[in-house]
Amino acid sequence: MKFQWFAVSVLLCLNVSVALAQQGQGNSSGPPVIVTSGMGAIKLKADQAWVSIAVDARAGKAVDARNRAAIQMTALQTAIKAVGIPADALKTSSFSLEPQTEEEYGAKVRVREYSAKNEIEVRVDNLDLLSEVLDAAGTVKTSDTLSVSVAGLRFAVRNGTTADKDALTMAVQDAMTRASAMAAGAGRALGEIVRIEEQSIAGTSSGNNKSVRIQTRSGTNAPQFAPPSRVDTPVEPNQIEFLAYVTLTIAVR
């Protein structure tokens, strides 16, 4: 019985070895190829911004916390629209009403107060208004139980789809140039393209690109000898960089 099992094992190993050898011979008989990569990068000036602003109200009763947050958010939206932002550029991104609890002696938990948080996202298509949008958050009345916070700020390019395609075209051209150089170095000529693959990346980044100064209507950049009565929040968005990576497989002859 043991001898039969040993014979079967040897036969299986021989079959696998023959299959691998045949596979290796099949690969070696194919046309030679060059595999290289290419990168494309497009940098554009940011022409749009998204600002997240949140209001937070606390009170002993849930209904009071919600009511105070509603009044505060209404005042915030009114202040933002007053600087020239249209109503359709504002949208609610989140809302929460939660009890704030604390432990007492004897492992008992009681509700200390309620917190109502309402957050909106503001689309700013005219960056000249960005500083004033940020400063509008400071015009809303606040207290120990009533607060306003800028939760986030990001920049974008409205024609990002076109820039992304341009970067992809540049990446393919870069890969072709590299493949041509490799073929010339080997004394060969390029043949047909076998495969082009786009490599996924995390998205866009601003990196350490040169920043762009934003000039506000209220005179943030006024001469030092004539300071304005009110100074806006200075904002300097970086350029947006669109990156594309491809892998090119091309036959040589």
JOFEN-V337811 format. One record per backbone hydrogen bond with DSSP energy under -0.5 kcal/mol. NH is the residue of the N-H (numbers start at 1). CO is the residue of the C=O. If there is no record, write none. Layout:
# JOFEN-V337811
NH,CO + NH,CO
This chain:
# JOFEN-V337811
5,1 + 6,2 + 7,3 + 8,4 + 9,5 + 10,6 + 11,7 + 12,8 + 13,9 + 14,10 + 15,11 + 16,12 + 17,13 + 18,14 + 19,15 + 20,16 + 21,17 + 22,18 + 23,19 + 24,20 + 25,21 + 26,22 + 27,23 + 28,24 + 29,25 + 30,27 + 34,250 + 36,34 + 36,248 + 38,246 + 40,244 + 42,242 + 44,42 + 44,240 + 47,156 + 48,156 + 49,124 + 50,154 + 51,122 + 52,152 + 53,51 + 53,120 + 54,149 + 55,118 + 56,147 + 57,116 + 58,145 + 59,114 + 65,61 + 66,62 + 67,63 + 68,64 + 69,65 + 70,66 + 71,67 + 72,68 + 73,69 + 74,70 + 75,71 + 76,72 + 77,73 + 78,74 + 79,75 + 80,76 + 81,77 + 82,78 + 83,79 + 83,80 + 84,81 + 85,80 + 86,84 + 89,86 + 90,87 + 91,121 + 93,119 + 94,119 + 96,117 + 98,115 + 100,113 + 101,99 + 102,110 + 104,108 + 107,104 + 108,104 + 110,102 + 112,100 + 112,110 + 113,100 + 114,59 + 115,98 + 116,57 + 117,96 + 117,115 + 118,55 + 119,94 + 120,53 + 121,91 + 122,51 + 123,89 + 123,121 + 124,49 + 124,122 + 125,123 + 127,125 + 129,126 + 130,127 + 133,129 + 134,130 + 135,131 + 136,132 + 137,133 + 137,134 + 138,135 + 139,136 + 140,137 + 143,146 + 146,143 + 147,56 + 149,54 + 151,52 + 151,149 + 152,52 + 154,50 + 156,48 + 160,157 + 163,159 + 164,160 + 165,161 + 166,162 + 167,163 + 168,164 + 169,165 + 170,166 + 171,167 + 172,168 + 173,169 + 174,170 + 175,171 + 176,172 + 177,173 + 178,174 + 179,175 + 180,176 + 181,177 + 182,178 + 183,179 + 184,180 + 185,181 + 186,182 + 187,184 + 188,183 + 191,251 + 194,249 + 195,249 + 197,247 + 199,245 + 200,198 + 205,241 + 209,206 + 212,237 + 213,211 + 214,235 + 215,213 + 216,214 + 217,128 + 219,216 + 222,219 + 226,223 + 227,224 + 232,230 + 239,210 + 240,44 + 241,205 + 242,42 + 242,240 + 243,241 + 244,40 + 245,199 + 246,38 + 247,197 + 248,36 + 249,195 + 250,34 + 250,248 + 251,192 + 252,32 + 253,189
